């Protein structure tokens, strides 16, 4: 992955994190890594433990960022979420999987789409 793509992703994750906090979510963890992969954001919201995948693109050309969450990625995220709940002894919490799509605009605020309970 190129440095520019990593920077774009980091910017998008910070925007998503700020957005979630403004909406009343409590961020529990960012970039949780395990041998299976990575969970971008984990947040506590009401009775849910929300696992949030963040997808970021520059501009509005091309497909919507959320479309890059494939069936293979969904399966991996579900496994990661289940593993996290077990490892952290949080199996009593209701898991939820969201996607936040961030489109970075050159001279305008970013476009943020929060897809709640995406899968």
PyMOL commands that set and color helices and strands:
alter all, ss='L'
color gray80, all
select helices_A, chain A and resi 3-22+65-68+71-87
alter helices_A, ss='H'
color red, helices_A
select strands_A, chain A and resi 26-34+37-45+48-58+94-104+111-115
alter strands_A, ss='S'
color yellow, strands_A
deselect
rebuild
show_as cartoon
